[in-house]
Amino acid sequence: MHKEQNAPSRPSMFVGVDVAKAELVISIVPGEERFTVANDERGVHTLGDRLRAIAPTLIVLEATGGYELLTVAALAAAALPVVVVNPRQVRDFAKATGQLAKTDRIDADILARFAAVVRPAVRAIPDADAHELDALLTRRRQLLEMLQAERNRAGQVFGKGQRLVKKSLKAHITYLERELRITDTDLGDMIKASPVWRERDELLQSVPGVGPCALAHPARRLAGTGPALAA
């Protein structure tokens, strides 16, 4: 008789995404994997593909004044477990665990550790809202493509007898820019009203055992998440 052997369970993966205007820096624990993508349509699409491949338990970003909204919308629309948290709480966590000795910058590693220790609950977006987000993201891509095409055309209009064409292109570019701003506002409003937006939640207080004493010994909750986290 052959004994069946259970396949080894896959460790929970936690992702921190540090958002800047031009780029996204991603850290994944356990392990020390880090990578960077552009904070634009192509970069966010690449990020979504890579995260779907590892099926993380939790993805954490901080509210950064708007630069995070495209990423959050795309991840939420893809039904990935994303949560947006208050930068102050991540900074408090980092100070309590000795991570801000040299700089006040919240980076992807700290966000990944915050995800692994605090583990804010993932609240799924209703299917109807996810479909709406996906439709808005599609519309945003369409507007960007049309805007780029019209700008390219405007750059190719030279010489006399082109005044009316230039006028038409300028008017259409202005219209598309306005529609893009409206779409971005709609995306932001939807995300901030959704369950993934936890900026106002006192997450450190809501997690049993995560108080000043527990935060002083983060390795207790990080057991098994890799040597980099036990330092």
PyMOL CGO cylinders between C-alpha atoms (Angstrom):
from pymol import cmd
from pymol.cgo import CYLINDER

trace = [
    CYLINDER, 0.00, 0.00, 0.00, 1.19, 3.47, -0.80, 0.3, 1, 1, 1, 1, 1, 1,
    CYLINDER, 1.19, 3.47, -0.80, 0.65, 6.24, 1.68, 0.3, 1, 1, 1, 1, 1, 1,
    CYLINDER, 0.65, 6.24, 1.68, -0.65, 9.44, 0.19, 0.3, 1, 1, 1, 1, 1, 1,
    CYLINDER, -0.65, 9.44, 0.19, 1.55, 12.38, 0.91, 0.3, 1, 1, 1, 1, 1, 1,
    CYLINDER, 1.55, 12.38, 0.91, -0.02, 15.76, 1.28, 0.3, 1, 1, 1, 1, 1, 1,
    CYLINDER, -0.02, 15.76, 1.28, 1.54, 18.46, -0.85, 0.3, 1, 1, 1, 1, 1, 1,
    CYLINDER, 1.54, 18.46, -0.85, 3.38, 21.03, 1.26, 0.3, 1, 1, 1, 1, 1, 1,
    CYLINDER, 3.38, 21.03, 1.26, 1.19, 23.99, 2.01, 0.3, 1, 1, 1, 1, 1, 1,
    CYLINDER, 1.19, 23.99, 2.01, 2.13, 27.20, 0.28, 0.3, 1, 1, 1, 1, 1, 1,
    CYLINDER, 2.13, 27.20, 0.28, 3.21, 29.96, 2.68, 0.3, 1, 1, 1, 1, 1, 1,
    CYLINDER, 3.21, 29.96, 2.68, 1.06, 33.05, 2.90, 0.3, 1, 1, 1, 1, 1, 1,
    CYLINDER, 1.06, 33.05, 2.90, 2.46, 35.83, 0.74, 0.3, 1, 1, 1, 1, 1, 1,
    CYLINDER, 2.46, 35.83, 0.74, 2.25, 39.47, 1.79, 0.3, 1, 1, 1, 1, 1, 1,
    CYLINDER, 2.25, 39.47, 1.79, 2.89, 42.37, -0.57, 0.3, 1, 1, 1, 1, 1, 1,
    CYLINDER, 2.89, 42.37, -0.57, 3.78, 45.98, 0.11, 0.3, 1, 1, 1, 1, 1, 1,
    CYLINDER, 3.78, 45.98, 0.11, 3.54, 48.56, -2.68, 0.3, 1, 1, 1, 1, 1, 1,
    CYLINDER, 3.54, 48.56, -2.68, 5.39, 51.84, -2.24, 0.3, 1, 1, 1, 1, 1, 1,
    CYLINDER, 5.39, 51.84, -2.24, 3.74, 54.40, -4.51, 0.3, 1, 1, 1, 1, 1, 1,
    CYLINDER, 3.74, 54.40, -4.51, 5.45, 57.38, -6.12, 0.3, 1, 1, 1, 1, 1, 1,
    CYLINDER, 5.45, 57.38, -6.12, 4.37, 59.59, -8.99, 0.3, 1, 1, 1, 1, 1, 1,
    CYLINDER, 4.37, 59.59, -8.99, 6.53, 57.81, -11.56, 0.3, 1, 1, 1, 1, 1, 1,
    CYLINDER, 6.53, 57.81, -11.56, 6.98, 54.30, -10.19, 0.3, 1, 1, 1, 1, 1, 1,
    CYLINDER, 6.98, 54.30, -10.19, 5.75, 51.53, -7.91, 0.3, 1, 1, 1, 1, 1, 1,
    CYLINDER, 5.75, 51.53, -7.91, 8.21, 49.60, -5.75, 0.3, 1, 1, 1, 1, 1, 1,
    CYLINDER, 8.21, 49.60, -5.75, 6.95, 46.18, -4.68, 0.3, 1, 1, 1, 1, 1, 1,
    CYLINDER, 6.95, 46.18, -4.68, 8.20, 44.01, -1.83, 0.3, 1, 1, 1, 1, 1, 1,
    CYLINDER, 8.20, 44.01, -1.83, 6.99, 40.45, -1.19, 0.3, 1, 1, 1, 1, 1, 1,
    CYLINDER, 6.99, 40.45, -1.19, 7.42, 38.43, 2.01, 0.3, 1, 1, 1, 1, 1, 1,
    CYLINDER, 7.42, 38.43, 2.01, 8.38, 35.81, 2.96, 0.3, 1, 1, 1, 1, 1, 1,
    CYLINDER, 8.38, 35.81, 2.96, 11.59, 36.09, 1.04, 0.3, 1, 1, 1, 1, 1, 1,
    CYLINDER, 11.59, 36.09, 1.04, 13.29, 39.19, -0.23, 0.3, 1, 1, 1, 1, 1, 1,
    CYLINDER, 13.29, 39.19, -0.23, 11.74, 39.67, -3.65, 0.3, 1, 1, 1, 1, 1, 1,
    CYLINDER, 11.74, 39.67, -3.65, 11.51, 43.27, -4.80, 0.3, 1, 1, 1, 1, 1, 1,
    CYLINDER, 11.51, 43.27, -4.80, 10.79, 44.76, -8.17, 0.3, 1, 1, 1, 1, 1, 1,
    CYLINDER, 10.79, 44.76, -8.17, 9.78, 48.08, -9.68, 0.3, 1, 1, 1, 1, 1, 1,
    CYLINDER, 9.78, 48.08, -9.68, 7.25, 49.00, -12.37, 0.3, 1, 1, 1, 1, 1, 1,
    CYLINDER, 7.25, 49.00, -12.37, 6.20, 52.32, -13.85, 0.3, 1, 1, 1, 1, 1, 1,
    CYLINDER, 6.20, 52.32, -13.85, 3.16, 53.95, -12.27, 0.3, 1, 1, 1, 1, 1, 1,
    CYLINDER, 3.16, 53.95, -12.27, 1.21, 53.96, -15.52, 0.3, 1, 1, 1, 1, 1, 1,
    CYLINDER, 1.21, 53.96, -15.52, -1.19, 51.74, -17.46, 0.3, 1, 1, 1, 1, 1, 1,
    CYLINDER, -1.19, 51.74, -17.46, 1.48, 49.32, -18.66, 0.3, 1, 1, 1, 1, 1, 1,
    CYLINDER, 1.48, 49.32, -18.66, 3.24, 49.12, -15.31, 0.3, 1, 1, 1, 1, 1, 1,
    CYLINDER, 3.24, 49.12, -15.31, 0.03, 48.52, -13.38, 0.3, 1, 1, 1, 1, 1, 1,
    CYLINDER, 0.03, 48.52, -13.38, -0.97, 45.80, -15.86, 0.3, 1, 1, 1, 1, 1, 1,
    CYLINDER, -0.97, 45.80, -15.86, 2.41, 44.11, -15.34, 0.3, 1, 1, 1, 1, 1, 1,
    CYLINDER, 2.41, 44.11, -15.34, 1.98, 44.33, -11.57, 0.3, 1, 1, 1, 1, 1, 1,
    CYLINDER, 1.98, 44.33, -11.57, -1.47, 42.75, -11.74, 0.3, 1, 1, 1, 1, 1, 1,
    CYLINDER, -1.47, 42.75, -11.74, -0.18, 39.84, -13.82, 0.3, 1, 1, 1, 1, 1, 1,
    CYLINDER, -0.18, 39.84, -13.82, 2.71, 39.15, -11.44, 0.3, 1, 1, 1, 1, 1, 1,
    CYLINDER, 2.71, 39.15, -11.44, 0.54, 39.31, -8.34, 0.3, 1, 1, 1, 1, 1, 1,
    CYLINDER, 0.54, 39.31, -8.34, -2.13, 37.05, -9.81, 0.3, 1, 1, 1, 1, 1, 1,
    CYLINDER, -2.13, 37.05, -9.81, 0.61, 34.49, -10.45, 0.3, 1, 1, 1, 1, 1, 1,
    CYLINDER, 0.61, 34.49, -10.45, 1.58, 34.31, -6.75, 0.3, 1, 1, 1, 1, 1, 1,
    CYLINDER, 1.58, 34.31, -6.75, -1.97, 34.67, -5.31, 0.3, 1, 1, 1, 1, 1, 1,
    CYLINDER, -1.97, 34.67, -5.31, -0.95, 36.78, -2.29, 0.3, 1, 1, 1, 1, 1, 1,
    CYLINDER, -0.95, 36.78, -2.29, -2.87, 36.73, 0.99, 0.3, 1, 1, 1, 1, 1, 1,
    CYLINDER, -2.87, 36.73, 0.99, -2.76, 40.51, 1.28, 0.3, 1, 1, 1, 1, 1, 1,
    CYLINDER, -2.76, 40.51, 1.28, -1.54, 43.57, -0.65, 0.3, 1, 1, 1, 1, 1, 1,
    CYLINDER, -1.54, 43.57, -0.65, -1.06, 46.82, 1.28, 0.3, 1, 1, 1, 1, 1, 1,
    CYLINDER, -1.06, 46.82, 1.28, -0.60, 50.35, -0.05, 0.3, 1, 1, 1, 1, 1, 1,
    CYLINDER, -0.60, 50.35, -0.05, -0.75, 53.65, 1.79, 0.3, 1, 1, 1, 1, 1, 1,
    CYLINDER, -0.75, 53.65, 1.79, -2.99, 56.55, 0.86, 0.3, 1, 1, 1, 1, 1, 1,
    CYLINDER, -2.99, 56.55, 0.86, -0.59, 58.92, -0.91, 0.3, 1, 1, 1, 1, 1, 1,
    CYLINDER, -0.59, 58.92, -0.91, -2.78, 61.71, -2.18, 0.3, 1, 1, 1, 1, 1, 1,
    CYLINDER, -2.78, 61.71, -2.18, -3.95, 60.16, -5.43, 0.3, 1, 1, 1, 1, 1, 1,
    CYLINDER, -3.95, 60.16, -5.43, -0.93, 58.48, -7.03, 0.3, 1, 1, 1, 1, 1, 1,
    CYLINDER, -0.93, 58.48, -7.03, -2.14, 55.12, -5.69, 0.3, 1, 1, 1, 1, 1, 1,
    CYLINDER, -2.14, 55.12, -5.69, -5.67, 55.22, -7.16, 0.3, 1, 1, 1, 1, 1, 1,
    CYLINDER, -5.67, 55.22, -7.16, -4.97, 53.67, -10.58, 0.3, 1, 1, 1, 1, 1, 1,
    CYLINDER, -4.97, 53.67, -10.58, -3.11, 50.76, -8.96, 0.3, 1, 1, 1, 1, 1, 1,
    CYLINDER, -3.11, 50.76, -8.96, -5.77, 50.19, -6.31, 0.3, 1, 1, 1, 1, 1, 1,
    CYLINDER, -5.77, 50.19, -6.31, -8.58, 50.33, -8.85, 0.3, 1, 1, 1, 1, 1, 1,
    CYLINDER, -8.58, 50.33, -8.85, -6.87, 47.81, -11.14, 0.3, 1, 1, 1, 1, 1, 1,
    CYLINDER, -6.87, 47.81, -11.14, -6.05, 45.39, -8.30, 0.3, 1, 1, 1, 1, 1, 1,
    CYLINDER, -6.05, 45.39, -8.30, -9.54, 45.64, -6.82, 0.3, 1, 1, 1, 1, 1, 1,
    CYLINDER, -9.54, 45.64, -6.82, -11.19, 45.14, -10.22, 0.3, 1, 1, 1, 1, 1, 1,
    CYLINDER, -11.19, 45.14, -10.22, -9.05, 42.00, -10.63, 0.3, 1, 1, 1, 1, 1, 1,
    CYLINDER, -9.05, 42.00, -10.63, -10.39, 40.69, -7.28, 0.3, 1, 1, 1, 1, 1, 1,
    CYLINDER, -10.39, 40.69, -7.28, -6.94, 40.78, -5.68, 0.3, 1, 1, 1, 1, 1, 1,
    CYLINDER, -6.94, 40.78, -5.68, -6.83, 41.22, -1.85, 0.3, 1, 1, 1, 1, 1, 1,
    CYLINDER, -6.83, 41.22, -1.85, -5.83, 44.88, -1.66, 0.3, 1, 1, 1, 1, 1, 1,
    CYLINDER, -5.83, 44.88, -1.66, -6.16, 47.26, 1.29, 0.3, 1, 1, 1, 1, 1, 1,
    CYLINDER, -6.16, 47.26, 1.29, -5.31, 50.98, 1.47, 0.3, 1, 1, 1, 1, 1, 1,
    CYLINDER, -5.31, 50.98, 1.47, -4.15, 52.12, 4.91, 0.3, 1, 1, 1, 1, 1, 1,
    CYLINDER, -4.15, 52.12, 4.91, -3.31, 55.34, 6.68, 0.3, 1, 1, 1, 1, 1, 1,
    CYLINDER, -3.31, 55.34, 6.68, 0.37, 56.36, 6.35, 0.3, 1, 1, 1, 1, 1, 1,
    CYLINDER, 0.37, 56.36, 6.35, 0.38, 57.45, 10.00, 0.3, 1, 1, 1, 1, 1, 1,
    CYLINDER, 0.38, 57.45, 10.00, -0.42, 53.95, 11.20, 0.3, 1, 1, 1, 1, 1, 1,
    CYLINDER, -0.42, 53.95, 11.20, 2.28, 52.39, 9.04, 0.3, 1, 1, 1, 1, 1, 1,
    CYLINDER, 2.28, 52.39, 9.04, 4.74, 54.98, 10.35, 0.3, 1, 1, 1, 1, 1, 1,
    CYLINDER, 4.74, 54.98, 10.35, 3.73, 54.21, 13.96, 0.3, 1, 1, 1, 1, 1, 1,
    CYLINDER, 3.73, 54.21, 13.96, 4.22, 50.52, 13.26, 0.3, 1, 1, 1, 1, 1, 1,
    CYLINDER, 4.22, 50.52, 13.26, 7.62, 51.18, 11.69, 0.3, 1, 1, 1, 1, 1, 1,
    CYLINDER, 7.62, 51.18, 11.69, 8.78, 53.30, 14.65, 0.3, 1, 1, 1, 1, 1, 1,
    CYLINDER, 8.78, 53.30, 14.65, 7.63, 50.65, 17.14, 0.3, 1, 1, 1, 1, 1, 1,
    CYLINDER, 7.63, 50.65, 17.14, 9.61, 48.01, 15.28, 0.3, 1, 1, 1, 1, 1, 1,
    CYLINDER, 9.61, 48.01, 15.28, 12.72, 50.17, 14.86, 0.3, 1, 1, 1, 1, 1, 1,
    CYLINDER, 12.72, 50.17, 14.86, 12.38, 50.61, 11.10, 0.3, 1, 1, 1, 1, 1, 1,
    CYLINDER, 12.38, 50.61, 11.10, 12.56, 54.43, 10.96, 0.3, 1, 1, 1, 1, 1, 1,
    CYLINDER, 12.56, 54.43, 10.96, 15.93, 54.96, 12.60, 0.3, 1, 1, 1, 1, 1, 1,
    CYLINDER, 15.93, 54.96, 12.60, 17.51, 56.46, 9.48, 0.3, 1, 1, 1, 1, 1, 1,
    CYLINDER, 17.51, 56.46, 9.48, 14.62, 57.85, 7.45, 0.3, 1, 1, 1, 1, 1, 1,
    CYLINDER, 14.62, 57.85, 7.45, 10.95, 58.69, 7.78, 0.3, 1, 1, 1, 1, 1, 1,
    CYLINDER, 10.95, 58.69, 7.78, 10.21, 57.28, 4.35, 0.3, 1, 1, 1, 1, 1, 1,
    CYLINDER, 10.21, 57.28, 4.35, 7.68, 54.46, 4.31, 0.3, 1, 1, 1, 1, 1, 1,
    CYLINDER, 7.68, 54.46, 4.31, 9.01, 51.93, 1.85, 0.3, 1, 1, 1, 1, 1, 1,
    CYLINDER, 9.01, 51.93, 1.85, 7.70, 48.74, 0.33, 0.3, 1, 1, 1, 1, 1, 1,
    CYLINDER, 7.70, 48.74, 0.33, 9.49, 46.49, 2.83, 0.3, 1, 1, 1, 1, 1, 1,
    CYLINDER, 9.49, 46.49, 2.83, 7.80, 48.21, 5.77, 0.3, 1, 1, 1, 1, 1, 1,
    CYLINDER, 7.80, 48.21, 5.77, 4.42, 47.96, 4.06, 0.3, 1, 1, 1, 1, 1, 1,
    CYLINDER, 4.42, 47.96, 4.06, 4.95, 44.25, 3.45, 0.3, 1, 1, 1, 1, 1, 1,
    CYLINDER, 4.95, 44.25, 3.45, 5.89, 43.74, 7.11, 0.3, 1, 1, 1, 1, 1, 1,
    CYLINDER, 5.89, 43.74, 7.11, 2.85, 45.76, 8.17, 0.3, 1, 1, 1, 1, 1, 1,
    CYLINDER, 2.85, 45.76, 8.17, 0.69, 43.47, 6.05, 0.3, 1, 1, 1, 1, 1, 1,
    CYLINDER, 0.69, 43.47, 6.05, 2.23, 40.35, 7.59, 0.3, 1, 1, 1, 1, 1, 1,
    CYLINDER, 2.23, 40.35, 7.59, 1.94, 41.53, 11.20, 0.3, 1, 1, 1, 1, 1, 1,
    CYLINDER, 1.94, 41.53, 11.20, -1.21, 43.65, 11.35, 0.3, 1, 1, 1, 1, 1, 1,
    CYLINDER, -1.21, 43.65, 11.35, -3.10, 41.80, 8.62, 0.3, 1, 1, 1, 1, 1, 1,
    CYLINDER, -3.10, 41.80, 8.62, -5.98, 44.26, 8.06, 0.3, 1, 1, 1, 1, 1, 1,
    CYLINDER, -5.98, 44.26, 8.06, -9.06, 42.34, 6.98, 0.3, 1, 1, 1, 1, 1, 1,
    CYLINDER, -9.06, 42.34, 6.98, -9.68, 42.16, 3.25, 0.3, 1, 1, 1, 1, 1, 1,
    CYLINDER, -9.68, 42.16, 3.25, -13.16, 43.31, 2.35, 0.3, 1, 1, 1, 1, 1, 1,
    CYLINDER, -13.16, 43.31, 2.35, -14.26, 42.25, -1.08, 0.3, 1, 1, 1, 1, 1, 1,
    CYLINDER, -14.26, 42.25, -1.08, -15.79, 44.76, -3.46, 0.3, 1, 1, 1, 1, 1, 1,
    CYLINDER, -15.79, 44.76, -3.46, -19.31, 43.76, -4.59, 0.3, 1, 1, 1, 1, 1, 1,
    CYLINDER, -19.31, 43.76, -4.59, -19.37, 42.22, -8.06, 0.3, 1, 1, 1, 1, 1, 1,
    CYLINDER, -19.37, 42.22, -8.06, -21.38, 45.11, -9.52, 0.3, 1, 1, 1, 1, 1, 1,
    CYLINDER, -21.38, 45.11, -9.52, -18.81, 47.63, -8.28, 0.3, 1, 1, 1, 1, 1, 1,
    CYLINDER, -18.81, 47.63, -8.28, -15.93, 45.49, -9.57, 0.3, 1, 1, 1, 1, 1, 1,
    CYLINDER, -15.93, 45.49, -9.57, -17.53, 45.46, -13.02, 0.3, 1, 1, 1, 1, 1, 1,
    CYLINDER, -17.53, 45.46, -13.02, -18.00, 49.23, -12.84, 0.3, 1, 1, 1, 1, 1, 1,
    CYLINDER, -18.00, 49.23, -12.84, -14.35, 49.70, -11.90, 0.3, 1, 1, 1, 1, 1, 1,
    CYLINDER, -14.35, 49.70, -11.90, -13.25, 47.48, -14.76, 0.3, 1, 1, 1, 1, 1, 1,
    CYLINDER, -13.25, 47.48, -14.76, -15.41, 49.46, -17.19, 0.3, 1, 1, 1, 1, 1, 1,
    CYLINDER, -15.41, 49.46, -17.19, -13.95, 52.76, -15.94, 0.3, 1, 1, 1, 1, 1, 1,
    CYLINDER, -13.95, 52.76, -15.94, -10.41, 51.40, -16.31, 0.3, 1, 1, 1, 1, 1, 1,
    CYLINDER, -10.41, 51.40, -16.31, -11.20, 50.31, -19.86, 0.3, 1, 1, 1, 1, 1, 1,
    CYLINDER, -11.20, 50.31, -19.86, -12.61, 53.75, -20.65, 0.3, 1, 1, 1, 1, 1, 1,
    CYLINDER, -12.61, 53.75, -20.65, -9.51, 55.37, -19.18, 0.3, 1, 1, 1, 1, 1, 1,
    CYLINDER, -9.51, 55.37, -19.18, -7.27, 53.29, -21.46, 0.3, 1, 1, 1, 1, 1, 1,
    CYLINDER, -7.27, 53.29, -21.46, -9.40, 54.29, -24.46, 0.3, 1, 1, 1, 1, 1, 1,
    CYLINDER, -9.40, 54.29, -24.46, -9.13, 57.98, -23.59, 0.3, 1, 1, 1, 1, 1, 1,
    CYLINDER, -9.13, 57.98, -23.59, -5.37, 57.73, -23.18, 0.3, 1, 1, 1, 1, 1, 1,
    CYLINDER, -5.37, 57.73, -23.18, -5.02, 56.02, -26.56, 0.3, 1, 1, 1, 1, 1, 1,
    CYLINDER, -5.02, 56.02, -26.56, -7.17, 58.64, -28.30, 0.3, 1, 1, 1, 1, 1, 1,
    CYLINDER, -7.17, 58.64, -28.30, -5.34, 61.45, -26.55, 0.3, 1, 1, 1, 1, 1, 1,
    CYLINDER, -5.34, 61.45, -26.55, -1.95, 60.13, -27.60, 0.3, 1, 1, 1, 1, 1, 1,
    CYLINDER, -1.95, 60.13, -27.60, -3.15, 59.68, -31.19, 0.3, 1, 1, 1, 1, 1, 1,
    CYLINDER, -3.15, 59.68, -31.19, -4.47, 63.24, -31.40, 0.3, 1, 1, 1, 1, 1, 1,
    CYLINDER, -4.47, 63.24, -31.40, -1.31, 64.66, -29.87, 0.3, 1, 1, 1, 1, 1, 1,
    CYLINDER, -1.31, 64.66, -29.87, 0.73, 62.77, -32.43, 0.3, 1, 1, 1, 1, 1, 1,
    CYLINDER, 0.73, 62.77, -32.43, -1.43, 64.17, -35.23, 0.3, 1, 1, 1, 1, 1, 1,
    CYLINDER, -1.43, 64.17, -35.23, -1.08, 67.69, -33.83, 0.3, 1, 1, 1, 1, 1, 1,
    CYLINDER, -1.08, 67.69, -33.83, 2.68, 67.30, -33.91, 0.3, 1, 1, 1, 1, 1, 1,
    CYLINDER, 2.68, 67.30, -33.91, 2.56, 66.40, -37.61, 0.3, 1, 1, 1, 1, 1, 1,
    CYLINDER, 2.56, 66.40, -37.61, 0.51, 69.39, -38.80, 0.3, 1, 1, 1, 1, 1, 1,
    CYLINDER, 0.51, 69.39, -38.80, 2.84, 71.92, -40.43, 0.3, 1, 1, 1, 1, 1, 1,
    CYLINDER, 2.84, 71.92, -40.43, 2.72, 74.60, -43.05, 0.3, 1, 1, 1, 1, 1, 1,
    CYLINDER, 2.72, 74.60, -43.05, 0.05, 76.94, -44.34, 0.3, 1, 1, 1, 1, 1, 1,
    CYLINDER, 0.05, 76.94, -44.34, -3.58, 76.04, -44.77, 0.3, 1, 1, 1, 1, 1, 1,
    CYLINDER, -3.58, 76.04, -44.77, -3.69, 73.94, -41.59, 0.3, 1, 1, 1, 1, 1, 1,
    CYLINDER, -3.69, 73.94, -41.59, -5.30, 76.47, -39.25, 0.3, 1, 1, 1, 1, 1, 1,
    CYLINDER, -5.30, 76.47, -39.25, -8.71, 74.77, -39.09, 0.3, 1, 1, 1, 1, 1, 1,
    CYLINDER, -8.71, 74.77, -39.09, -7.15, 71.35, -38.65, 0.3, 1, 1, 1, 1, 1, 1,
    CYLINDER, -7.15, 71.35, -38.65, -4.99, 72.63, -35.81, 0.3, 1, 1, 1, 1, 1, 1,
    CYLINDER, -4.99, 72.63, -35.81, -8.05, 74.24, -34.23, 0.3, 1, 1, 1, 1, 1, 1,
    CYLINDER, -8.05, 74.24, -34.23, -9.99, 70.99, -34.44, 0.3, 1, 1, 1, 1, 1, 1,
    CYLINDER, -9.99, 70.99, -34.44, -7.14, 68.96, -32.97, 0.3, 1, 1, 1, 1, 1, 1,
    CYLINDER, -7.14, 68.96, -32.97, -6.63, 71.41, -30.13, 0.3, 1, 1, 1, 1, 1, 1,
    CYLINDER, -6.63, 71.41, -30.13, -10.34, 71.37, -29.29, 0.3, 1, 1, 1, 1, 1, 1,
    CYLINDER, -10.34, 71.37, -29.29, -10.48, 67.57, -29.34, 0.3, 1, 1, 1, 1, 1, 1,
    CYLINDER, -10.48, 67.57, -29.34, -7.35, 67.25, -27.18, 0.3, 1, 1, 1, 1, 1, 1,
    CYLINDER, -7.35, 67.25, -27.18, -8.86, 69.65, -24.64, 0.3, 1, 1, 1, 1, 1, 1,
    CYLINDER, -8.86, 69.65, -24.64, -12.07, 67.60, -24.62, 0.3, 1, 1, 1, 1, 1, 1,
    CYLINDER, -12.07, 67.60, -24.62, -10.21, 64.31, -24.14, 0.3, 1, 1, 1, 1, 1, 1,
    CYLINDER, -10.21, 64.31, -24.14, -8.09, 65.77, -21.32, 0.3, 1, 1, 1, 1, 1, 1,
    CYLINDER, -8.09, 65.77, -21.32, -11.27, 66.90, -19.58, 0.3, 1, 1, 1, 1, 1, 1,
    CYLINDER, -11.27, 66.90, -19.58, -12.87, 63.47, -19.99, 0.3, 1, 1, 1, 1, 1, 1,
    CYLINDER, -12.87, 63.47, -19.99, -9.73, 61.82, -18.60, 0.3, 1, 1, 1, 1, 1, 1,
    CYLINDER, -9.73, 61.82, -18.60, -9.84, 64.06, -15.52, 0.3, 1, 1, 1, 1, 1, 1,
    CYLINDER, -9.84, 64.06, -15.52, -13.51, 63.20, -15.01, 0.3, 1, 1, 1, 1, 1, 1,
    CYLINDER, -13.51, 63.20, -15.01, -12.78, 59.48, -15.34, 0.3, 1, 1, 1, 1, 1, 1,
    CYLINDER, -12.78, 59.48, -15.34, -9.91, 59.70, -12.86, 0.3, 1, 1, 1, 1, 1, 1,
    CYLINDER, -9.91, 59.70, -12.86, -12.17, 61.53, -10.40, 0.3, 1, 1, 1, 1, 1, 1,
    CYLINDER, -12.17, 61.53, -10.40, -14.85, 58.85, -10.79, 0.3, 1, 1, 1, 1, 1, 1,
    CYLINDER, -14.85, 58.85, -10.79, -12.25, 56.13, -10.20, 0.3, 1, 1, 1, 1, 1, 1,
    CYLINDER, -12.25, 56.13, -10.20, -10.98, 57.88, -7.08, 0.3, 1, 1, 1, 1, 1, 1,
    CYLINDER, -10.98, 57.88, -7.08, -14.48, 58.39, -5.70, 0.3, 1, 1, 1, 1, 1, 1,
    CYLINDER, -14.48, 58.39, -5.70, -15.36, 54.73, -6.23, 0.3, 1, 1, 1, 1, 1, 1,
    CYLINDER, -15.36, 54.73, -6.23, -12.19, 53.46, -4.57, 0.3, 1, 1, 1, 1, 1, 1,
    CYLINDER, -12.19, 53.46, -4.57, -12.47, 55.78, -1.56, 0.3, 1, 1, 1, 1, 1, 1,
    CYLINDER, -12.47, 55.78, -1.56, -16.09, 54.70, -1.04, 0.3, 1, 1, 1, 1, 1, 1,
    CYLINDER, -16.09, 54.70, -1.04, -15.21, 51.01, -1.38, 0.3, 1, 1, 1, 1, 1, 1,
    CYLINDER, -15.21, 51.01, -1.38, -14.37, 48.41, 1.31, 0.3, 1, 1, 1, 1, 1, 1,
    CYLINDER, -14.37, 48.41, 1.31, -10.68, 48.37, 0.30, 0.3, 1, 1, 1, 1, 1, 1,
    CYLINDER, -10.68, 48.37, 0.30, -10.18, 51.94, 1.58, 0.3, 1, 1, 1, 1, 1, 1,
    CYLINDER, -10.18, 51.94, 1.58, -9.19, 51.61, 5.26, 0.3, 1, 1, 1, 1, 1, 1,
    CYLINDER, -9.19, 51.61, 5.26, -7.47, 54.97, 5.70, 0.3, 1, 1, 1, 1, 1, 1,
    CYLINDER, -7.47, 54.97, 5.70, -9.68, 56.00, 8.64, 0.3, 1, 1, 1, 1, 1, 1,
    CYLINDER, -9.68, 56.00, 8.64, -9.66, 52.65, 10.44, 0.3, 1, 1, 1, 1, 1, 1,
    CYLINDER, -9.66, 52.65, 10.44, -7.53, 52.32, 13.56, 0.3, 1, 1, 1, 1, 1, 1,
    CYLINDER, -7.53, 52.32, 13.56, -5.98, 49.07, 12.40, 0.3, 1, 1, 1, 1, 1, 1,
    CYLINDER, -5.98, 49.07, 12.40, -3.30, 48.77, 15.07, 0.3, 1, 1, 1, 1, 1, 1,
    CYLINDER, -3.30, 48.77, 15.07, -5.92, 48.94, 17.80, 0.3, 1, 1, 1, 1, 1, 1,
    CYLINDER, -5.92, 48.94, 17.80, -8.30, 46.53, 16.07, 0.3, 1, 1, 1, 1, 1, 1,
    CYLINDER, -8.30, 46.53, 16.07, -5.85, 43.61, 15.90, 0.3, 1, 1, 1, 1, 1, 1,
    CYLINDER, -5.85, 43.61, 15.90, -5.78, 41.48, 19.07, 0.3, 1, 1, 1, 1, 1, 1,
    CYLINDER, -5.78, 41.48, 19.07, -2.31, 41.29, 20.59, 0.3, 1, 1, 1, 1, 1, 1,
    CYLINDER, -2.31, 41.29, 20.59, -0.88, 44.08, 18.47, 0.3, 1, 1, 1, 1, 1, 1,
    CYLINDER, -0.88, 44.08, 18.47, -0.21, 46.76, 21.04, 0.3, 1, 1, 1, 1, 1, 1,
    CYLINDER, -0.21, 46.76, 21.04, 2.99, 48.42, 22.24, 0.3, 1, 1, 1, 1, 1, 1,
    CYLINDER, 2.99, 48.42, 22.24, 4.35, 45.16, 23.69, 0.3, 1, 1, 1, 1, 1, 1,
    CYLINDER, 4.35, 45.16, 23.69, 3.54, 43.05, 20.66, 0.3, 1, 1, 1, 1, 1, 1,
    CYLINDER, 3.54, 43.05, 20.66, 4.94, 45.64, 18.29, 0.3, 1, 1, 1, 1, 1, 1,
    CYLINDER, 4.94, 45.64, 18.29, 8.17, 45.67, 20.24, 0.3, 1, 1, 1, 1, 1, 1,
    CYLINDER, 8.17, 45.67, 20.24, 8.60, 41.99, 19.32, 0.3, 1, 1, 1, 1, 1, 1,
    CYLINDER, 8.60, 41.99, 19.32, 7.38, 41.71, 15.74, 0.3, 1, 1, 1, 1, 1, 1,
    CYLINDER, 7.38, 41.71, 15.74, 9.22, 38.42, 15.20, 0.3, 1, 1, 1, 1, 1, 1,
    CYLINDER, 9.22, 38.42, 15.20, 6.51, 36.68, 17.23, 0.3, 1, 1, 1, 1, 1, 1,
    CYLINDER, 6.51, 36.68, 17.23, 4.01, 37.22, 14.45, 0.3, 1, 1, 1, 1, 1, 1,
    CYLINDER, 4.01, 37.22, 14.45, 6.56, 37.04, 11.69, 0.3, 1, 1, 1, 1, 1, 1,
    CYLINDER, 6.56, 37.04, 11.69, 7.75, 33.55, 12.53, 0.3, 1, 1, 1, 1, 1, 1,
    CYLINDER, 7.75, 33.55, 12.53, 8.29, 31.71, 9.30, 0.3, 1, 1, 1, 1, 1, 1,
    CYLINDER, 8.29, 31.71, 9.30, 8.20, 34.74, 7.04, 0.3, 1, 1, 1, 1, 1, 1,
    CYLINDER, 8.20, 34.74, 7.04, 11.87, 34.73, 6.19, 0.3, 1, 1, 1, 1, 1, 1,
    CYLINDER, 11.87, 34.73, 6.19, 15.18, 35.76, 7.76, 0.3, 1, 1, 1, 1, 1, 1,
    CYLINDER, 15.18, 35.76, 7.76, 14.93, 39.38, 6.63, 0.3, 1, 1, 1, 1, 1, 1,
    CYLINDER, 14.93, 39.38, 6.63, 11.92, 39.89, 8.91, 0.3, 1, 1, 1, 1, 1, 1,
    CYLINDER, 11.92, 39.89, 8.91, 13.50, 38.49, 12.03, 0.3, 1, 1, 1, 1, 1, 1,
    CYLINDER, 13.50, 38.49, 12.03, 16.20, 41.13, 12.14, 0.3, 1, 1, 1, 1, 1, 1,
]
cmd.load_cgo(trace, "trace")
